[in-house]
Amino acid sequence: MKTLIIKFQFDGTDFCGWQMQPGQRSLQGELTKAFELKTGNEYKIIAAGRTDTGVHGISQIATIKVDDFRIPEDKIVPAINTVLPNDIQLLEAQIIEQDYNARFDAISREYSYYITNDYSVFKRRYFAHYKEQLDINLMNEASASIIGKHDFTTYSKVNNDLNHYECILEKCDWIKINETDIKLNIKSNRFVYSMVRSLVGTLVDIGSGKMGVDYLKNSLLKKDRSLCSTIAPANGLFFEKAYFNSEYKILK
């Protein structure tokens, strides 16, 4: 069995998310359509991270099982890009002589979240706007308290397909970009449904002084979804990359 691995980026504003949904525009749907147009075959495309409505992607990985693929490897990217909409772009493609699954073979994923207190029509797609002045020192102190293995039930929507809500958080830190903009970098072995946006909502409340710095860790321990603050908007969230134990260049 051969696997085609693709790396792509996307503006998630006008998508319902990764997964195909009846009557809605999805990333999986647009990629499936593009490959079918160019090859005549309908392939099942599996992504390393299944993003929600409105979430963007810097460097997403997906895999496609192929026995015989008629487009030469070095022609795949330009060929598929000619039929993709302008809010998705293939960056790289590689065919490997191995069965590989982007979702299950990924060992961790990384997201970023952008916040501004300077509303602009040029930022509205890619920054969440909060009027409050946020203290990122408090936000970083709270973020550091949840590094490691935890049950993120408090900061996840219900998902009956999951056996558990445990994640191993490897990174969760805020940086100041300039006087108006800040960014969260967060990395984990897995993310449960709406986890990043749920955490951001509470961290904003901590940064604005509405909640104490210990609130995040204490609420996490209680495994009670009612303790989560208002979930942050999707437009500030970016899937940065997935990590793999692999020698393949495309997965570096």
N, C-alpha and C positions, 0 to 999 in steps of 0.2 A: 504494500500500500504506500502510495506517495502522498505527501501533504504539501499543499501550496500555502505558504505563510505570507500574509500581507501586512504592511504597516501603513496606516492612514491617519489623516487628521480631519477634523470636521467642526463646523459651527453648528451647535446643537439647537439654536434658537427656534428653528421651524420644524423640529423633529419631535415625535412623541417619545423618543428614547431609542435604545438599541433594538429592542425586540419588535418583531412584526406584529401589528395590531390591525384588525379588520377596519378598513376605511380610514386609516391614519398613515401618515408618512413616517417611516422609520428608517434608521440607518441600515439595519439588516435587510430591509425590503429594497432600498435603493441599490445596495451593493449586489444583492441577488439578481435584481433586474439587469444591472450593468453586465454582470458576468454571463447571464443568459443571452443578452443581445449579442455579445461578442463570440460566444462559444456554441450557442444553441442548446446548452445543457443547464438545468437548474441544480445548483449546488447548495448544500447546507453550510452556512457560514457561522462559525463560532468565535465570539470575541472574548478577549481576556477579561474585560470588564463590561458588564451590562449596564450602561448608563441610563439615567432617568430622563424624563422630558426636560428639554432646555439645557442640558449639561453639554459642555464642549469637550473636545479631545485634541490634545497636542500630538500624541504618538501612541495610537491604539494598535493593538495586534489582534489579528484574527486568523483562523486556520480553516482550510477547505480540503477535504479528502478528495483526491483525484487519482484515477488510474491512468488516464491518458489525457493530457492537456495540450491542445493543439497550438496555443500561442507560445512562441519561444520565450524563455524566461526573461531575456533582456528587453522584450517587447511588451510584456504584460502591463507595466505601469503606464506607458503612453497610450496603449490600446484601450485600457479600461477607463482612463481619465477622459478620453474623448466622449464617453457616453455617461459619465457621472455628472450629477448636478454640480453647480459651482460652489456649494457649501460642503462638499466632500472631496478630498483629494488623496489618491494613492501616493505614497512616498517611496516604498520599496516593495519588492516581491521576490520570493525565493522558493523553489521547489526542492524538497528534501526527500530522500529515500527512506522515510520513516513515518510511522503513524504518530501524529502529534496533535495535541488538543490545547488551544490557547487558554481555555478556561481552567482546565484541571492541571495543566503542567506549569502554570504560573505559580511562583512561590510568594510573590507579594505584588502589591499595586501601590501607586503613588498618585495622589490628587493635590491640587492647589485650589485655594479659594481667595478671590480678590474682593476687597472692600474699599469703597471711597466715601468721603463725606462731601465731595465736590461733584454734584450732579452735572452730567454733561450728556448731550445727545450722542457724543462719540464714545462714551463709556457705558451707555445704558445696556448694551448687549452682553458686556463682559465683566462688569463690576456690580456687586450689590451695593446699593446706596443706603447709608445710615447717616443721619444728621448728627448723631452724638459724637463727641470726641472720645475715642476709645484708648484706654491705657493698655498698651500691648505688654507691658511688664506684668500686669495682673493676669492678662490672658495667657502669657507664657508660663506663669507660675501655676495656673490652673491646668494648663495643657500638660505640663511636665508630671503632674500628679497622677495621670492616667496612662503613662507609658507602661507597656508590659501587657500581660494577658489578663483580660477582663471580660465579663459578660456585659454586652452592650444593649441589653433589652430596653433600658430606659431611653436609649438614643437610637432606636430603630422602630420603624413601622412593623406591624404584624406581617409575618410571611410564613404561611402554613407549610411551605415547601422546605423550610429549614429545620434541621434537627436541634440546632443550638445557636446561640447568639454570641459565642465566644470569639474574640479576635485578639491577635497579638499586635499591639500598636508599637511600631518601631520608631516612629518620628511624629511629632506634633508640635510645630513651632511657628511663631509669627515673626515676620520681618517688616520693617518700615521701608517702603519703596521711596516715598517722598513725603512732603508735608500733609498730603491729603489721602494717600493710598497706602494700604497695608495688604500683606499676603500671608496666607497660611500654607505651610507645606506639611502634608500628612501622609504617612506610609504605614501599611499594615499587611499582614499575610492575607487578610480578606476583609471585605466591608459588607455589612448587612444593610438592608434596605433603608435609604435616607440617613445613614449614619453620619456622614460628614456634615450635611446641612443641619442635622439635629444638633450636633456638637457645636457647630458655628453659632447657631441661634443662642445657645446658653452662654458660650464664650463672649458673645457681644454683650449680653446682659451683665456679665462679670466685668468686662472692660469698661462699661458705662457706669458701673457702680450700683446697678440695681440688685446685684447678688454678690455675696462674699466669695472670696477666692476658693474656699473649700467646698462650695456648693456642687461643683462638677463631680468631684470624686465621691462625695457623700450620696448624691443622687444616683450615681452609677451603681453603687453598692446595694441600693434599695430595689433595683430592677423594677421600677415603676414608671411606665410611660407618661403618666400624668405630671411627672416632675420635669419633663423636657420643656424648654422654652419654645417660643414660636420658631418653626423651622425656617432657616435662612433661604432666600430665593435661589432658584436654580442657575440664574444667569452668571453668578460669580464663580461657579464650580467648573474646574477643568480636570479631565483625566490626563495625567502627565505621562505615565508609562507603566508597563508591567515588567516584572523581573523574572528571569528564568535561569535555571541551571543548565546552560547550553553553550556549545562552542559555535553555534550558528551565528554568523555576523548580524543577521537581521534581528536577532533576539538580544543583542547586546544593549 
